Amino acid sequence: MYPTEIDYHRASSIAEAIELLSQNDDAKLLAGGHSLIPAMKLRLAQPGLLIDISHLEELKSIFVSGDKISIGALATHAQIAASADVQSYAPALASAAGIVGDQQVRNWGTIGGNLAHADPASDPPTVVLAYDGVIHIQGQSGSRSVNAQDFFVDLFATALEPGEIITRIELSNSSSAKSAYVKLSHPASRYAVVGVCAVLEMNGSTCTSARVAVGGATMKAVRSPGAESVLTGSSLDDSALNAAAAAVKSDIEEFLIGDMSYPEDYRQAMAGVYLKRAVHAALGS
Amino acid sequence: MAKDPSFAVGQSIRRIDALGKVTGEAPYPGDINMDGQLWMKIRFSDRPHARVLAIDTQAAEAISGVRGIFTAKDVPVNEYGLVTKDQPVLCGPGSTIPGADVVRCYADMVAVVVADTEAIAAKAVKLIAVTYDDLPPVFDPEEAMQDGAPQIQINLPKNILCHYRIRMGDMAAGWAQSEVIVEGEYDTGYQEHAYLQPEAGLGYIDEQGRVTVIVAGQWVHEDQEQIYHALNLPPEEVRVIYPAIGGAFGGREDMSIQIVLALAAWKLRQPIKTIWSREESIQYHHKRHPIKIYARWGATRDGKIVAIESTVIGDAGPYNYTSTKVLANANLMVSGPYEVPNIHIDTYAVLTNNIPTGAFRGFGAPQGLFAAEGQMNKLAEALNIDPLELRMRNTIREGSILSVSTPLPAGVSMPEVFEACGRESYWHQTEDGRWQRNSLKQPNNPALRRGVGIAGGFKNIGFSFGFPEQNWATIELHGKMEIEQVIVRQAGAEVGQGAHTVFVQMAAEAIGVPVEKVRLIGHDTAETHTSGSASASRLTFMAGNAIRGAAAQALENWKNEERPAKATYQYRPPKTTMYDPETGKAEPNFAYGYVAQAVEVEVDTETGHIRVLRVVSTNDVGRAVNPELVQGQIEGAVVQAQGYALMENLVSVNGKIRNPFLSTYLIPTILDIPPEVKSVILEYPDPIGPWGARGMAEMPFLPLAPAIAAAVHDATGVWIDAIPLTPDRVVAALRAKGIGVF
């Protein structure tokens, strides 16, 4: 399939990109293009104008400031996977970025583009949500930030307003936590049929705080408060994990999606399985 | 003349088409273009079952660049079909054939549009307005067999296309002797051929005025016959040429684009091209039959099977294609490679409004054996006898009487094949000669369980059940004092399996020259006599015998100083017969190939994923004309059968295929194939095979699905009697038994 005809403009700055985006109802930002272009080929997206921001250096950097790590919206998955700072501050994000799609996708696809697209089967939203990330956004009326919890609204829908652009993603230092992202990959696309990220603060063998997010099985990346509450205060033994798996299945019930190959009930069951696997992976057990 | 054995039968010479294929030089149908060619697009049915009341082509004709639109009224004899001419070429009013105005599935064609470009043709084809009067559809074969079900073909009440019976021995006595009885209900799914090259072709009028079609198929002379019948032309005015063919597996046995391309070229007298998309290919060519099998087997305590009762119901779609032959084969295979005194089988091919089903590697045997070998493995468990040992106690042997009350043709190697399979895989013989499984090491992770399964099978070589079987070859010997060049004319289709290379090797061996001196003139109806199809694992056997016969006569003529010395030979194997309608007595086949496979799997009991770790495929090929090509066929068949057993889940809802893409219809890739496929090639000669060769290309497909199901049971203790064993199906089955649940 080929996309419909489109206009193309290479933006010279963030401000110009926002300006153009605000003036054209049918404009889309082009970053790595690895979510947008496939959607255009399938005619799921038919923008009249593409505003190319892929070369804007100010959106590419990854830097540490105090106990926060900031990842530019145009940082590629490959760049994130290879970043020593991300590996230290948010190890599960680095490892998830290393298993997004394939090498070509990772070399071109960006985290900002990925989060803005909010594909339920994508890996980064689940991980950013589990790390309690903050999405920094710029628009015509200035800057604002949105917690990941509030950013993912629905299937392919986010809190971004028209004319807004993600500039960076900020995560707290989780280097003292145990964290992991594991997924059941679709054999053809490598998208997540189910992806689970667990971020666990530990005091000895006791879990003092747990954050659990699920994607793939759900229309958007969602947290599992039930699983988090079961795990918190537990020693993450088999009975706690089984109870957490049951809780995650119940928490995602209202968000489930499925298809011919992987129906809803299968994905729901796998969310429980992959929660256990995520905890084991986080603990290295 | 001294023979150089390093250049002929038994040698793994490089394929004669290898260089062209790896460099991209070899032309496939989609690569071939002609000056001034037009493009064709097909309008398929929009309904599963409806009468076409009217076809309005005005809006389509009004588009600039449209050169012709053809419908039912334009087809001189509007019918075709490989076994039965029961399908309209184009469905719609204005045809002389009764019932040709009815569409019976989404794969039926209603109109073709020819235009200057593919884009114009694609646009115009959508603008054809078809008025349908919906007829009640039926999609479930067991419903279609009931009184009062919608009738799909005029002459077939209750939609039963064929009903075969096997009545052997005394069932009452058999059940009376049975100390253990196992029952099962087996379901096998559709399978898509998924060949690399989707349907494509070029139709034109050649320099001698013949309606010519360049296309990929499996039998040039059959395509030619289907075309001249529909166009009502003399045979010599129609020509079919195959260039390189990008896979077939049975999926090109029936017509796709052949007749409509010829029709359009004949009407417009211009070259016309068409290429199907992958989506069109998956939606519109036939599939492997889904078959439901009910089975009840009885055995004595010491492991002798004494009674088999089965009902076999295959979904044929609305037309025969080769369903009457596929189900005939399933009928024969559903009692497995065993000698059993009392057998009672009813087999039906039933019409539905689903996609047509037809030939696919194995041709009914994989389905029949899935049930038979499933029953055998369940019996082994119930009797507490090793599954290989149980097979050895019941296997067919030289002189065994089949379910059709006649002995097998000579050269039965099933016991040797089973034994070799056991020895080369996971079994040993105890001191008293019984077969016993070796113990298996389990992974530390309790969620991962490993298991081993075994299954065997056999399959006919060549056409069966009285279908006329023949193969022609012509050989010319050029030179003066010595033979400088051998020209072989042989139409057998090189579908990717290596047939052309094997023809050249056999000709070189028969004449006694190096293969470099042999030139093959292949599939072109203007240049060759018929070879029959590239199917039923028959080409090495059939063409080999024809080549050998032609070579002997040509050498005789050479001795008599004929220059060039030329001979044409028709090989005809021993006759076969159809089932007796009441008892099933028959001599169904003239030769068989034998196979057994052992497989080790690892089941993730939490996710339902099955990894095939190792396959040992033991195949009696009679004589490996080219051992590397034999190995290639074994490995290819194993991977294709693994897809059939585990992954390939074609979803049809109310007759419409819902996943016609390789992103949603999953087939194995490099990441899925087993780390090890051990090909054990046995050479017990077939008494009438050329140099002892048997056919072999289907056999390694046959036992893998039941071997995997047995391995999954060995790993988990759960029988799953439906394939494909998709993760969700496996998880549901395991959880029903309390496995993998937490």
HADDOCK unambig.tbl for C-alpha pairs under 7 A between the chains (distance, minus, plus):
assign (segid A and resid 188 and name CA) (segid B and resid 663 and name CA) 5.58 0.50 0.50
assign (segid A and resid 242 and name CA) (segid B and resid 742 and name CA) 5.82 0.50 0.50
assign (segid A and resid 262 and name CA) (segid B and resid 728 and name CA) 6.73 0.50 0.50
assign (segid A and resid 266 and name CA) (segid B and resid 728 and name CA) 5.68 0.50 0.50
assign (segid A and resid 270 and name CA) (segid B and resid 607 and name CA) 6.56 0.50 0.50
assign (segid A and resid 273 and name CA) (segid B and resid 606 and name CA) 6.62 0.50 0.50
